[in-house]
Amino acid sequence: MATNPKTFEGIYKEGKVELFETPDDVDEARVIVTFIPEGSVNIAERGIDESQAANLRARLQTFAEDWERPEMGAYDAL
């Protein structure tokens, strides 16, 4: 478990939270989710342009496919 609070961005979709990156040193931890209004995240302020954002979305799509597999439902009860 992490000893200090850490912040990771992600997206909430169809009842699940998907992180854009995974913390290396956290196996399990309590979380707080804050919903940000659509369009309020300025990717340019984070040093990401539209093509980089599209690339990131494409790379994260492989995680979504795994997460949607029926056997992953075992994690819903945790």
C-alpha positions as CSV (number, residue, x, y, z in Angstrom):
1,M,0.0,0.0,0.0
2,A,1.2,3.5,-0.8
3,T,2.4,5.5,2.2
4,N,1.9,8.9,0.7
5,P,-1.1,10.1,-1.4
6,K,-0.6,9.9,-5.2
7,T,-2.6,11.3,-8.0
8,F,-3.3,9.4,-11.2
9,E,-5.6,10.5,-14.0
10,G,-8.0,8.2,-15.7
11,I,-11.5,7.9,-17.2
12,Y,-14.8,6.6,-15.8
13,K,-16.7,4.6,-18.4
14,E,-19.6,2.1,-18.1
15,G,-19.2,1.8,-14.3
16,K,-15.4,1.3,-14.3
17,V,-12.4,3.6,-13.7
18,E,-9.5,3.1,-16.1
19,L,-6.2,4.8,-15.1
20,F,-4.0,6.3,-17.8
21,E,-1.0,5.0,-16.0
22,T,-0.4,2.4,-13.2
23,P,1.5,3.2,-10.0
24,D,4.5,1.0,-9.6
25,D,4.5,0.7,-5.9
26,V,0.8,0.3,-5.1
27,D,-0.8,-3.2,-5.1
28,E,-4.0,-2.2,-3.2
29,A,-5.2,1.1,-1.8
30,R,-8.3,3.2,-1.0
31,V,-9.1,5.7,-3.6
32,I,-11.1,8.9,-4.0
33,V,-12.6,9.6,-7.5
34,T,-13.4,13.1,-8.6
35,F,-15.5,13.6,-11.7
36,I,-14.2,16.4,-13.9
37,P,-16.7,18.1,-16.3
38,E,-16.2,17.2,-19.9
39,G,-13.8,19.4,-21.7
40,S,-12.3,20.9,-18.5
41,V,-9.0,19.1,-18.8
42,N,-6.6,21.1,-21.0
43,I,-4.2,18.5,-22.5
44,A,-1.9,21.2,-23.8
45,E,-1.3,22.3,-20.2
46,R,-0.1,18.8,-19.6
47,G,2.3,18.9,-22.5
48,I,0.1,16.6,-24.7
49,D,-1.0,17.5,-28.2
50,E,-4.0,16.0,-30.1
51,S,-1.9,13.3,-31.9
52,Q,-0.2,12.2,-28.6
53,A,-3.7,12.0,-27.0
54,A,-4.9,9.9,-29.9
55,N,-1.9,7.7,-29.6
56,L,-2.4,7.3,-25.8
57,R,-6.1,6.4,-26.3
58,A,-5.1,3.8,-28.9
59,R,-2.5,2.2,-26.6
60,L,-4.9,2.1,-23.7
61,Q,-7.5,0.4,-25.8
62,T,-5.7,-3.0,-25.3
63,F,-6.3,-2.7,-21.6
64,A,-10.0,-2.1,-22.1
65,E,-10.3,-5.3,-24.2
66,D,-8.7,-7.3,-21.3
67,W,-10.7,-5.6,-18.7
68,E,-14.0,-6.4,-20.4
69,R,-13.3,-10.2,-20.5
70,P,-15.9,-12.2,-18.5
71,E,-13.4,-13.6,-16.0
72,M,-12.4,-10.1,-15.0
73,G,-15.8,-9.9,-13.2
74,A,-14.1,-11.6,-10.3
75,Y,-12.5,-8.2,-9.4
76,D,-15.9,-6.4,-9.3
77,A,-16.6,-7.8,-5.8
78,L,-13.3,-6.5,-4.4
